[in-house]
Amino acid sequence: MRGPWTSPQLGIRFKLGKGTLEILGPDGTLFQNPTEIALQRNETERALAETEAELHTTEHERDSAKRERDAVKQDRGAVKQERDAERERVALLLAKLRQLGVDPADIS
């Protein structure tokens, strides 16, 4: 092969370089060689593994935040119940004082 050879059916060019064969697409862009493809695949797989690890971490953080939020809701519910019970106790004591003829406003 003297110069570049172009496939009439595919429109791609084969060109001998210094110890290499270059294959160019119909638009003139160079096809990747197997080493470049393998490197790109490895980089893609590495990036995918990194993304999956980040996703796992994010899911773990989300689950932890949900558990914390649920615990806070539960604590709020317990505090509200205690507050309501205390208010009821105060109301009963005030009623008892009134029954005994003591005006709670007079107590200081």
Helices and strands as residue ranges (DSSP letters): E 5-6, E 13-16, E 21-24, H 34-99, G 104-106
